[in-house]
């Protein structure tokens, strides 16, 4: 059995366990659940502001 390479969130740099839910980050990176929620929320509000601007 080969060891899985260690991964870290590309935003907060917290180590990610193999069983953690992760999301694609920019490039080949991974986002933890918390950072993904923050990023998604920010992008959603930017979209809403652009629609009503």
C-alpha positions as CSV (number, residue, x, y, z in Angstrom):
1,X,0.0,0.0,0.0
2,X,1.5,3.4,-1.0
3,X,1.1,6.4,1.2
4,X,-1.0,9.2,-0.1
5,X,0.8,12.5,-0.7
6,X,0.1,15.1,1.9
7,X,-2.3,17.9,0.7
8,X,-3.0,21.3,2.2
9,X,-5.7,23.9,1.4
10,X,-4.3,26.4,-1.0
11,X,-5.9,29.3,0.8
12,X,-5.5,28.6,4.6
13,X,-2.7,26.0,4.2
14,X,-4.4,23.6,6.7
15,X,-3.4,20.0,6.2
16,X,-6.1,17.9,4.5
17,X,-6.8,14.4,5.6
18,X,-7.5,11.8,2.8
19,X,-11.2,11.6,4.0
20,X,-11.8,15.4,4.1
21,X,-14.2,16.9,1.7
22,X,-12.2,19.1,-0.6
23,X,-13.0,21.3,-3.6
24,X,-10.9,22.2,-6.7
25,X,-8.8,25.3,-6.1
26,X,-7.0,27.4,-8.6
27,X,-4.5,25.4,-10.6
28,X,-4.0,22.0,-9.2
29,X,-4.8,23.1,-5.6
30,X,-7.5,22.0,-3.2
31,X,-9.8,24.1,-1.0
32,X,-11.0,22.9,2.4
33,X,-14.8,23.1,3.0
34,X,-14.5,26.3,5.0
35,X,-12.4,28.2,2.4
36,X,-14.6,26.9,-0.4
37,X,-17.7,28.3,1.4
38,X,-16.0,31.7,1.9
39,X,-14.9,31.8,-1.8
40,X,-18.3,30.7,-3.1
41,X,-20.0,33.3,-1.0
42,X,-17.7,36.1,-2.2
43,X,-18.1,35.1,-5.8
44,X,-21.9,34.9,-5.4
45,X,-22.1,38.5,-4.0
46,X,-19.8,39.8,-6.8
47,X,-22.2,38.3,-9.4
48,X,-25.3,39.8,-7.7
49,X,-23.6,43.2,-7.5
50,X,-22.6,43.0,-11.2
51,X,-26.2,42.2,-12.2
52,X,-27.7,45.2,-10.3
53,X,-24.9,47.6,-11.1
